[in-house]
Amino acid sequence: MLTASELALIVAGIALVGTAATVIQKRRTDRRDAWWGRAQWALEHIIAAQGPDDTERTIGLVLLISLQSSHLASDEERKMLEEVADAILATARRPGP
């Protein structure tokens, strides 16, 4: 039979493990949210870039490619970013009117 102090220690250990799991999950969620915010920023710069100066588009595209290699990106997100980058590059390669 467990003593009261042993039982309290077991309960405290379980609570500690549960709390640690929650903190780890929240940290990962916060990091993924920040990753997606950076992806949105890059996409907005690519879309908003107009005119002969491609600086904004280039910055957005470089960031998009960098975000694609992040461990925070899922396989589906990597594929999406690759397709977006390919579409942008294909448009840039087309001869103008």
LOPA-306263 format. One record per atom (N, C-alpha, C, O, CB): residue number from 1; atom name; x, y, z. Coordinates in nm, 2 decimals. Each point is the difference from the previous one (the first is absolute). Glycine has a CB too. Layout:
VOMAR    i  at      xx      yy      zz
VOMAR  NUM  CA       X       Y       Z
...
***
This chain:
VOMAR    i  at      xx      yy      zz
VOMAR    1   N    0.08   -0.12    0.00
VOMAR    1  CA   -0.08    0.12    0.00
VOMAR    1   C    0.09    0.12    0.00
VOMAR    1   O    0.10    0.01    0.07
VOMAR    1  CB   -0.29   -0.13    0.05
VOMAR    2   N    0.15    0.22   -0.20
VOMAR    2  CA    0.07    0.13   -0.01
VOMAR    2   C   -0.03    0.09    0.12
VOMAR    2   O   -0.11    0.01    0.05
VOMAR    2  CB    0.11   -0.03   -0.30
VOMAR    3   N    0.10    0.09    0.30
VOMAR    3  CA   -0.02    0.10    0.10
VOMAR    3   C   -0.05    0.12   -0.06
VOMAR    3   O    0.01    0.02   -0.13
VOMAR    3  CB    0.17   -0.12    0.27
VOMAR    4   N   -0.23    0.19   -0.06
VOMAR    4  CA   -0.05    0.13   -0.05
VOMAR    4   C    0.10    0.08   -0.07
VOMAR    4   O   -0.03    0.06   -0.11
VOMAR    4  CB   -0.13   -0.06    0.29
VOMAR    5   N    0.28    0.00   -0.13
VOMAR    5  CA    0.11    0.08   -0.07
VOMAR    5   C    0.04   -0.06   -0.13
VOMAR    5   O    0.03    0.07   -0.10
VOMAR    5  CB    0.05    0.00    0.33
VOMAR    6   N   -0.08   -0.21   -0.24
VOMAR    6  CA    0.03   -0.06   -0.13
VOMAR    6   C   -0.10    0.02   -0.10
VOMAR    6   O    0.03    0.03   -0.12
VOMAR    6  CB    0.09   -0.20    0.24
VOMAR    7   N   -0.25    0.17   -0.08
VOMAR    7  CA   -0.11    0.03   -0.09
VOMAR    7   C    0.01    0.14   -0.05
VOMAR    7   O   -0.03    0.03   -0.11
VOMAR    7  CB   -0.11   -0.20    0.23
VOMAR    8   N    0.17    0.26   -0.03
VOMAR    8  CA    0.01    0.15   -0.03
VOMAR    8   C    0.11    0.02   -0.10
VOMAR    8   O   -0.01    0.08   -0.09
VOMAR    8  CB   -0.08   -0.02    0.31
VOMAR    9   N    0.20   -0.14   -0.20
VOMAR    9  CA    0.11    0.02   -0.10
VOMAR    9   C   -0.03   -0.06   -0.13
VOMAR    9   O    0.03    0.07   -0.11
VOMAR    9  CB    0.12   -0.09    0.30
VOMAR   10   N   -0.23   -0.08   -0.20
VOMAR   10  CA   -0.04   -0.06   -0.13
VOMAR   10   C   -0.10    0.10   -0.07
VOMAR   10   O    0.02    0.02   -0.12
VOMAR   10  CB    0.01   -0.26    0.21
VOMAR   11   N   -0.12    0.29   -0.02
VOMAR   11  CA   -0.10    0.10   -0.05
VOMAR   11   C    0.08    0.12   -0.05
VOMAR   11   O   -0.03    0.06   -0.11
VOMAR   11  CB   -0.15   -0.14    0.26
VOMAR   12   N    0.27    0.13   -0.07
VOMAR   12  CA    0.08    0.12   -0.04
VOMAR   12   C    0.08   -0.03   -0.13
VOMAR   12   O    0.01    0.08   -0.09
VOMAR   12  CB    0.01   -0.01    0.33
VOMAR   13   N    0.04   -0.19   -0.25
VOMAR   13  CA    0.07   -0.04   -0.12
VOMAR   13   C   -0.09    0.00   -0.12
VOMAR   13   O    0.04    0.04   -0.11
VOMAR   13  CB    0.12   -0.18    0.25
VOMAR   14   N   -0.28    0.08   -0.13
VOMAR   14  CA   -0.09    0.00   -0.11
VOMAR   14   C   -0.04    0.14   -0.04
VOMAR   14   O   -0.01    0.03   -0.12
VOMAR   14  CB   -0.08   -0.25    0.20
VOMAR   15   N    0.07    0.31    0.02
VOMAR   15  CA   -0.04    0.14   -0.03
VOMAR   15   C    0.11    0.07   -0.08
VOMAR   15   O   -0.02    0.07   -0.09
VOMAR   15  CB   -0.13   -0.07    0.30
VOMAR   16   N    0.28   -0.03   -0.16
VOMAR   16  CA    0.11    0.06   -0.07
VOMAR   16   C    0.02   -0.04   -0.14
VOMAR   16   O    0.02    0.08   -0.09
VOMAR   16  CB    0.09   -0.07    0.31
VOMAR   17   N   -0.13   -0.14   -0.25
VOMAR   17  CA    0.01   -0.05   -0.14
VOMAR   17   C   -0.11    0.06   -0.08
VOMAR   17   O    0.02    0.04   -0.11
VOMAR   17  CB    0.08   -0.26    0.19
VOMAR   18   N   -0.22    0.23   -0.03
VOMAR   18  CA   -0.12    0.06   -0.07
VOMAR   18   C    0.03    0.15   -0.03
VOMAR   18   O   -0.03    0.04   -0.11
VOMAR   18  CB   -0.12   -0.20    0.22
VOMAR   19   N    0.20    0.23   -0.01
VOMAR   19  CA    0.03    0.14   -0.02
VOMAR   19   C    0.11    0.02   -0.11
VOMAR   19   O    0.00    0.09   -0.08
VOMAR   19  CB   -0.06   -0.05    0.32
VOMAR   20   N    0.17   -0.12   -0.23
VOMAR   20  CA    0.11    0.00   -0.10
VOMAR   20   C   -0.05   -0.02   -0.14
VOMAR   20   O    0.04    0.07   -0.09
VOMAR   20  CB    0.12   -0.15    0.27
VOMAR   21   N   -0.25   -0.02   -0.19
VOMAR   21  CA   -0.05   -0.03   -0.14
VOMAR   21   C   -0.09    0.11   -0.05
VOMAR   21   O    0.01    0.04   -0.12
VOMAR   21  CB   -0.01   -0.28    0.18
VOMAR   22   N   -0.07    0.31    0.03
VOMAR   22  CA   -0.08    0.11   -0.05
VOMAR   22   C    0.09    0.12   -0.04
VOMAR   22   O   -0.03    0.06   -0.10
VOMAR   22  CB   -0.15   -0.13    0.26
VOMAR   23   N    0.28    0.10   -0.08
VOMAR   23  CA    0.10    0.10   -0.03
VOMAR   23   C    0.07   -0.02   -0.14
VOMAR   23   O    0.01    0.09   -0.08
VOMAR   23  CB    0.02   -0.05    0.33
VOMAR   24   N    0.01   -0.17   -0.27
VOMAR   24  CA    0.07   -0.03   -0.12
VOMAR   24   C   -0.10    0.02   -0.12
VOMAR   24   O    0.04    0.05   -0.11
VOMAR   24  CB    0.11   -0.22    0.23
VOMAR   25   N   -0.27    0.12   -0.11
VOMAR   25  CA   -0.10    0.01   -0.11
VOMAR   25   C   -0.03    0.15   -0.03
VOMAR   25   O   -0.01    0.04   -0.11
VOMAR   25  CB   -0.09   -0.26    0.18
VOMAR   26   N    0.09    0.30    0.04
VOMAR   26  CA   -0.03    0.15   -0.02
VOMAR   26   C    0.12    0.06   -0.07
VOMAR   26   O   -0.02    0.09   -0.09
VOMAR   26  CB   -0.13   -0.08    0.29
VOMAR   27   N    0.27   -0.04   -0.16
VOMAR   27  CA    0.12    0.06   -0.06
VOMAR   27   C    0.00   -0.04   -0.15
VOMAR   27   O    0.03    0.09   -0.08
VOMAR   27  CB    0.09   -0.10    0.30
VOMAR   28   N   -0.15   -0.11   -0.26
VOMAR   28  CA    0.00   -0.05   -0.14
VOMAR   28   C   -0.11    0.08   -0.07
VOMAR   28   O    0.03    0.04   -0.12
VOMAR   28  CB    0.07   -0.27    0.18
VOMAR   29   N   -0.21    0.24   -0.01
VOMAR   29  CA   -0.11    0.07   -0.06
VOMAR   29   C    0.03    0.15   -0.02
VOMAR   29   O   -0.03    0.05   -0.11
VOMAR   29  CB   -0.13   -0.21    0.21
VOMAR   30   N    0.22    0.22    0.00
VOMAR   30  CA    0.04    0.14   -0.02
VOMAR   30   C    0.11    0.02   -0.11
VOMAR   30   O   -0.01    0.09   -0.08
VOMAR   30  CB   -0.04   -0.06    0.32
VOMAR   31   N    0.14   -0.13   -0.25
VOMAR   31  CA    0.10    0.01   -0.10
VOMAR   31   C   -0.06   -0.02   -0.14
VOMAR   31   O    0.05    0.06   -0.09
VOMAR   31  CB    0.13   -0.15    0.26
VOMAR   32   N   -0.27    0.00   -0.18
VOMAR   32  CA   -0.07   -0.03   -0.13
VOMAR   32   C   -0.08    0.13   -0.04
VOMAR   32   O    0.00    0.03   -0.12
VOMAR   32  CB    0.00   -0.28    0.16
VOMAR   33   N   -0.06    0.31    0.06
VOMAR   33  CA   -0.08    0.12   -0.03
VOMAR   33   C    0.09    0.11   -0.05
VOMAR   33   O   -0.03    0.07   -0.10
VOMAR   33  CB   -0.14   -0.13    0.27
VOMAR   34   N    0.29    0.07   -0.11
VOMAR   34  CA    0.10    0.10   -0.05
VOMAR   34   C    0.05   -0.03   -0.13
VOMAR   34   O    0.02    0.09   -0.09
VOMAR   34  CB    0.04   -0.04    0.32
VOMAR   35   N   -0.04   -0.18   -0.26
VOMAR   35  CA    0.04   -0.05   -0.13
VOMAR   35   C   -0.10    0.04   -0.11
VOMAR   35   O    0.04    0.06   -0.10
VOMAR   35  CB    0.09   -0.25    0.21
VOMAR   36   N   -0.26    0.17   -0.08
VOMAR   36  CA   -0.10    0.03   -0.10
VOMAR   36   C   -0.01    0.15   -0.02
VOMAR   36   O   -0.03    0.05   -0.11
VOMAR   36  CB   -0.10   -0.26    0.18
VOMAR   37   N    0.15    0.29    0.04
VOMAR   37  CA    0.00    0.14   -0.01
VOMAR   37   C    0.11    0.05   -0.10
VOMAR   37   O   -0.02    0.09   -0.08
VOMAR   37  CB   -0.07   -0.07    0.31
VOMAR   38   N    0.21   -0.08   -0.22
VOMAR   38  CA    0.11    0.04   -0.09
VOMAR   38   C   -0.04   -0.05   -0.14
VOMAR   38   O    0.04    0.07   -0.10
VOMAR   38  CB    0.13   -0.09    0.29
VOMAR   39   N   -0.23   -0.09   -0.21
VOMAR   39  CA   -0.04   -0.05   -0.13
VOMAR   39   C   -0.10    0.10   -0.06
VOMAR   39   O    0.01    0.03   -0.12
VOMAR   39  CB    0.03   -0.27    0.18
VOMAR   40   N   -0.14    0.28    0.02
VOMAR   40  CA   -0.10    0.10   -0.05
VOMAR   40   C    0.07    0.13   -0.04
VOMAR   40   O   -0.03    0.06   -0.11
VOMAR   40  CB   -0.14   -0.16    0.25
VOMAR   41   N    0.27    0.15   -0.06
VOMAR   41  CA    0.07    0.12   -0.03
VOMAR   41   C    0.07   -0.02   -0.14
VOMAR   41   O    0.00    0.10   -0.08
VOMAR   41  CB    0.03   -0.05    0.33
VOMAR   42   N    0.04   -0.16   -0.27
VOMAR   42  CA    0.07   -0.02   -0.12
VOMAR   42   C   -0.10    0.00   -0.12
VOMAR   42   O    0.03    0.06   -0.10
VOMAR   42  CB    0.15   -0.20    0.22
VOMAR   43   N   -0.29    0.07   -0.11
VOMAR   43  CA   -0.10   -0.01   -0.10
VOMAR   43   C   -0.05    0.14   -0.04
VOMAR   43   O   -0.02    0.03   -0.11
VOMAR   43  CB   -0.04   -0.27    0.18
VOMAR   44   N    0.03    0.32    0.04
VOMAR   44  CA   -0.05    0.13   -0.02
VOMAR   44   C    0.10    0.09   -0.08
VOMAR   44   O   -0.04    0.08   -0.08
VOMAR   44  CB   -0.10   -0.10    0.29
VOMAR   45   N    0.27    0.01   -0.18
VOMAR   45  CA    0.10    0.07   -0.07
VOMAR   45   C    0.01   -0.04   -0.15
VOMAR   45   O    0.02    0.08   -0.08
VOMAR   45  CB    0.10   -0.05    0.30
VOMAR   46   N   -0.14   -0.16   -0.24
VOMAR   46  CA    0.01   -0.05   -0.14
VOMAR   46   C   -0.12    0.05   -0.08
VOMAR   46   O    0.02    0.05   -0.11
VOMAR   46  CB    0.10   -0.25    0.19
VOMAR   47   N   -0.24    0.20   -0.02
VOMAR   47  CA   -0.12    0.04   -0.07
VOMAR   47   C    0.00    0.15   -0.02
VOMAR   47   O   -0.05    0.05   -0.10
VOMAR   47  CB   -0.07   -0.25    0.20
VOMAR   48   N    0.16    0.27    0.00
VOMAR   48  CA   -0.01    0.15    0.00
VOMAR   48   C    0.10    0.06   -0.09
VOMAR   48   O   -0.01    0.12   -0.04
VOMAR   48  CB   -0.08   -0.12    0.27
VOMAR   49   N    0.20   -0.07   -0.26
VOMAR   49  CA    0.11    0.06   -0.08
VOMAR   49   C   -0.05    0.03   -0.14
VOMAR   49   O   -0.06   -0.09   -0.07
VOMAR   49  CB    0.23   -0.04    0.20
VOMAR   50   N   -0.16    0.25   -0.18
VOMAR   50  CA   -0.04    0.04   -0.13
VOMAR   50   C    0.11    0.09   -0.06
VOMAR   50   O    0.08    0.06    0.08
VOMAR   50  CB   -0.33   -0.08   -0.02
VOMAR   51   N    0.25    0.03   -0.19
VOMAR   51  CA    0.09    0.09   -0.06
VOMAR   51   C    0.13   -0.07   -0.04
VOMAR   51   O    0.02   -0.12    0.02
VOMAR   51  CB   -0.12    0.31    0.10
VOMAR   52   N    0.19   -0.11   -0.17
VOMAR   52  CA    0.13   -0.06   -0.05
VOMAR   52   C    0.09   -0.04    0.11
VOMAR   52   O    0.09   -0.08   -0.03
VOMAR   52  CB   -0.11    0.22   -0.17
VOMAR   53   N    0.01   -0.08    0.32
VOMAR   53  CA    0.09   -0.04    0.11
VOMAR   53   C   -0.05   -0.13    0.06
VOMAR   53   O   -0.11    0.01    0.07
VOMAR   53  CB    0.17    0.24   -0.03
VOMAR   54   N    0.01   -0.35   -0.05
VOMAR   54  CA   -0.04   -0.13    0.06
VOMAR   54   C    0.06   -0.03    0.14
VOMAR   54   O    0.00   -0.11    0.04
VOMAR   54  CB   -0.02    0.03   -0.27
VOMAR   55   N    0.06    0.19    0.30
VOMAR   55  CA    0.07   -0.02    0.13
VOMAR   55   C   -0.10   -0.07    0.10
VOMAR   55   O    0.04   -0.09    0.06
VOMAR   55  CB    0.11    0.29   -0.11
VOMAR   56   N   -0.27   -0.14    0.06
VOMAR   56  CA   -0.10   -0.06    0.09
VOMAR   56   C   -0.03   -0.15   -0.03
VOMAR   56   O    0.00   -0.08    0.09
VOMAR   56  CB   -0.10    0.31   -0.06
VOMAR   57   N    0.08   -0.25   -0.16
VOMAR   57  CA   -0.03   -0.14   -0.04
VOMAR   57   C    0.12   -0.09    0.03
VOMAR   57   O   -0.02   -0.12    0.05
VOMAR   57  CB   -0.13    0.21   -0.23
VOMAR   58   N    0.27   -0.05    0.16
VOMAR   58  CA    0.12   -0.08    0.02
VOMAR   58   C    0.01   -0.03    0.15
VOMAR   58   O    0.03   -0.11    0.04
VOMAR   58  CB    0.08    0.21   -0.24
VOMAR   59   N   -0.13    0.00    0.28
VOMAR   59  CA    0.01   -0.02    0.15
VOMAR   59   C   -0.11   -0.10    0.04
VOMAR   59   O    0.04   -0.09    0.08
VOMAR   59  CB    0.05    0.33   -0.05
VOMAR   60   N   -0.21   -0.22   -0.07
VOMAR   60  CA   -0.10   -0.10    0.03
VOMAR   60   C    0.03   -0.14   -0.04
VOMAR   60   O   -0.03   -0.09    0.07
VOMAR   60  CB   -0.13    0.28   -0.08
VOMAR   61   N    0.21   -0.20   -0.11
VOMAR   61  CA    0.03   -0.13   -0.06
VOMAR   61   C    0.11   -0.07    0.08
VOMAR   61   O    0.00   -0.12    0.03
VOMAR   61  CB   -0.08    0.20   -0.26
VOMAR   62   N    0.19    0.00    0.26
VOMAR   62  CA    0.11   -0.06    0.08
VOMAR   62   C   -0.05   -0.05    0.13
VOMAR   62   O    0.04   -0.10    0.05
VOMAR   62  CB    0.12    0.26   -0.17
VOMAR   63   N   -0.24   -0.08    0.19
VOMAR   63  CA   -0.05   -0.04    0.13
VOMAR   63   C   -0.09   -0.12   -0.02
VOMAR   63   O    0.00   -0.09    0.09
VOMAR   63  CB    0.01    0.33   -0.01
VOMAR   64   N   -0.10   -0.24   -0.18
VOMAR   64  CA   -0.08   -0.12   -0.02
VOMAR   64   C    0.08   -0.13   -0.02
VOMAR   64   O   -0.04   -0.10    0.06
VOMAR   64  CB   -0.13    0.26   -0.16
VOMAR   65   N    0.27   -0.15    0.03
VOMAR   65  CA    0.09   -0.12   -0.03
VOMAR   65   C    0.07   -0.04    0.13
VOMAR   65   O    0.01   -0.12    0.03
VOMAR   65  CB    0.02    0.19   -0.27
VOMAR   66   N    0.01    0.03    0.32
VOMAR   66  CA    0.06   -0.03    0.13
VOMAR   66   C   -0.10   -0.07    0.10
VOMAR   66   O    0.03   -0.09    0.06
VOMAR   66  CB    0.13    0.29   -0.10
VOMAR   67   N   -0.28   -0.15    0.04
VOMAR   67  CA   -0.11   -0.05    0.09
VOMAR   67   C   -0.03   -0.14   -0.04
VOMAR   67   O   -0.04   -0.09    0.08
VOMAR   67  CB   -0.05    0.32   -0.05
VOMAR   68   N    0.10   -0.26   -0.16
VOMAR   68  CA   -0.03   -0.14   -0.05
VOMAR   68   C    0.09   -0.10    0.07
VOMAR   68   O   -0.05   -0.12    0.01
VOMAR   68  CB   -0.02    0.22   -0.23
VOMAR   69   N    0.19   -0.07    0.25
VOMAR   69  CA    0.09   -0.10    0.06
VOMAR   69   C   -0.01   -0.01    0.15
VOMAR   69   O    0.07   -0.08    0.06
VOMAR   69  CB    0.08    0.12   -0.25
VOMAR   70   N   -0.24    0.04    0.25
VOMAR   70  CA   -0.01    0.00    0.15
VOMAR   70   C   -0.06   -0.13    0.04
VOMAR   70   O   -0.09   -0.06   -0.06
VOMAR   70  CB    0.07    0.31    0.06
VOMAR   71   N    0.07   -0.30    0.12
VOMAR   71  CA   -0.06   -0.12    0.06
VOMAR   71   C   -0.14    0.02    0.05
VOMAR   71   O   -0.08   -0.09    0.03
VOMAR   71  CB    0.31    0.02    0.03
VOMAR   72   N   -0.27    0.20   -0.05
VOMAR   72  CA   -0.14    0.03    0.04
VOMAR   72   C   -0.10   -0.01   -0.11
VOMAR   72   O   -0.12   -0.01    0.03
VOMAR   72  CB    0.22    0.17    0.13
VOMAR   73   N   -0.06   -0.17   -0.29
VOMAR   73  CA   -0.09   -0.02   -0.11
VOMAR   73   C   -0.03   -0.14   -0.02
VOMAR   73   O    0.08   -0.09    0.01
VOMAR   73  CB    0.02    0.29   -0.12
VOMAR   74   N   -0.23   -0.23    0.09
VOMAR   74  CA   -0.05   -0.13   -0.03
VOMAR   74   C    0.04   -0.03   -0.15
VOMAR   74   O    0.03    0.09   -0.07
VOMAR   74  CB   -0.22   -0.08    0.25
VOMAR   75   N    0.18   -0.14   -0.21
VOMAR   75  CA    0.02   -0.04   -0.14
VOMAR   75   C   -0.10    0.07   -0.10
VOMAR   75   O    0.04    0.04   -0.11
VOMAR   75  CB    0.05   -0.26    0.19
VOMAR   76   N   -0.21    0.23   -0.03
VOMAR   76  CA   -0.10    0.07   -0.09
VOMAR   76   C    0.03    0.15   -0.02
VOMAR   76   O   -0.01    0.05   -0.10
VOMAR   76  CB   -0.16   -0.21    0.19
VOMAR   77   N    0.22    0.22    0.02
VOMAR   77  CA    0.04    0.14   -0.01
VOMAR   77   C    0.12    0.02   -0.09
VOMAR   77   O    0.01    0.10   -0.08
VOMAR   77  CB   -0.10   -0.06    0.31
VOMAR   78   N    0.19   -0.13   -0.22
VOMAR   78  CA    0.12    0.00   -0.08
VOMAR   78   C   -0.04   -0.01   -0.15
VOMAR   78   O    0.05    0.08   -0.09
VOMAR   78  CB    0.09   -0.18    0.27
VOMAR   79   N   -0.23    0.01   -0.21
VOMAR   79  CA   -0.05   -0.02   -0.14
VOMAR   79   C   -0.07    0.13   -0.05
VOMAR   79   O    0.02    0.04   -0.11
VOMAR   79  CB   -0.05   -0.29    0.15
VOMAR   80   N   -0.05    0.31    0.05
VOMAR   80  CA   -0.07    0.12   -0.04
VOMAR   80   C    0.09    0.12   -0.03
VOMAR   80   O   -0.01    0.06   -0.10
VOMAR   80  CB   -0.18   -0.14    0.24
VOMAR   81   N    0.29    0.09   -0.05
VOMAR   81  CA    0.10    0.11   -0.02
VOMAR   81   C    0.08   -0.02   -0.13
VOMAR   81   O    0.04    0.09   -0.07
VOMAR   81  CB   -0.03   -0.06    0.32
VOMAR   82   N    0.02   -0.16   -0.28
VOMAR   82  CA    0.08   -0.03   -0.12
VOMAR   82   C   -0.09    0.03   -0.12
VOMAR   82   O    0.06    0.06   -0.10
VOMAR   82  CB    0.06   -0.24    0.22
VOMAR   83   N   -0.24    0.15   -0.12
VOMAR   83  CA   -0.09    0.03   -0.11
VOMAR   83   C   -0.02    0.15   -0.02
VOMAR   83   O    0.00    0.05   -0.11
VOMAR   83  CB   -0.12   -0.26    0.15
VOMAR   84   N    0.11    0.29    0.07
VOMAR   84  CA    0.00    0.14   -0.01
VOMAR   84   C    0.12    0.06   -0.06
VOMAR   84   O    0.00    0.08   -0.09
VOMAR   84  CB   -0.15   -0.07    0.29
VOMAR   85   N    0.27   -0.06   -0.15
VOMAR   85  CA    0.13    0.05   -0.05
VOMAR   85   C    0.01   -0.03   -0.15
VOMAR   85   O    0.05    0.08   -0.08
VOMAR   85  CB    0.05   -0.11    0.31
VOMAR   86   N   -0.14   -0.09   -0.27
VOMAR   86  CA    0.01   -0.04   -0.14
VOMAR   86   C   -0.09    0.08   -0.09
VOMAR   86   O    0.05    0.05   -0.11
VOMAR   86  CB    0.00   -0.28    0.18
VOMAR   87   N   -0.17    0.26   -0.02
VOMAR   87  CA   -0.09    0.09   -0.08
VOMAR   87   C    0.06    0.14   -0.01
VOMAR   87   O   -0.01    0.06   -0.11
VOMAR   87  CB   -0.19   -0.20    0.19
VOMAR   88   N    0.26    0.19    0.02
VOMAR   88  CA    0.06    0.14    0.00
VOMAR   88   C    0.11    0.00   -0.10
VOMAR   88   O    0.02    0.09   -0.08
VOMAR   88  CB   -0.09   -0.05    0.32
VOMAR   89   N    0.16   -0.14   -0.23
VOMAR   89  CA    0.12    0.00   -0.08
VOMAR   89   C   -0.04   -0.02   -0.15
VOMAR   89   O    0.06    0.05   -0.09
VOMAR   89  CB    0.07   -0.15    0.28
VOMAR   90   N   -0.24    0.02   -0.21
VOMAR   90  CA   -0.05   -0.02   -0.14
VOMAR   90   C   -0.05    0.13   -0.06
VOMAR   90   O    0.02    0.03   -0.12
VOMAR   90  CB   -0.07   -0.27    0.17
VOMAR   91   N   -0.02    0.31    0.03
VOMAR   91  CA   -0.05    0.13   -0.04
VOMAR   91   C    0.11    0.10   -0.03
VOMAR   91   O    0.00    0.08   -0.10
VOMAR   91  CB   -0.20   -0.12    0.24
VOMAR   92   N    0.31    0.04   -0.06
VOMAR   92  CA    0.11    0.09   -0.01
VOMAR   92   C    0.08   -0.03   -0.13
VOMAR   92   O    0.06    0.08   -0.06
VOMAR   92  CB   -0.05   -0.06    0.31
VOMAR   93   N   -0.01   -0.15   -0.29
VOMAR   93  CA    0.07   -0.04   -0.12
VOMAR   93   C   -0.07    0.03   -0.13
VOMAR   93   O    0.07    0.00   -0.11
VOMAR   93  CB    0.03   -0.18    0.25
VOMAR   94   N   -0.23    0.20   -0.13
VOMAR   94  CA   -0.07    0.03   -0.13
VOMAR   94   C    0.04    0.13   -0.05
VOMAR   94   O    0.02    0.10    0.07
VOMAR   94  CB   -0.21   -0.23    0.01
VOMAR   95   N    0.21    0.14   -0.21
VOMAR   95  CA    0.03    0.13   -0.07
VOMAR   95   C   -0.11    0.10    0.02
VOMAR   95   O   -0.12   -0.04   -0.01
VOMAR   95  CB    0.27   -0.08   -0.16
VOMAR   96   N   -0.12    0.24    0.19
VOMAR   96  CA   -0.10    0.10    0.02
VOMAR   96   C   -0.07    0.04   -0.14
VOMAR   96   O    0.04   -0.05   -0.10
VOMAR   96  CB    0.09    0.14    0.29
VOMAR   97   N   -0.24   -0.01   -0.18
VOMAR   97  CA   -0.07    0.03   -0.12
VOMAR   97   C    0.08    0.09   -0.09
VOMAR   97   O   -0.05    0.04   -0.11
VOMAR   97  CB   -0.16   -0.06    0.23
***
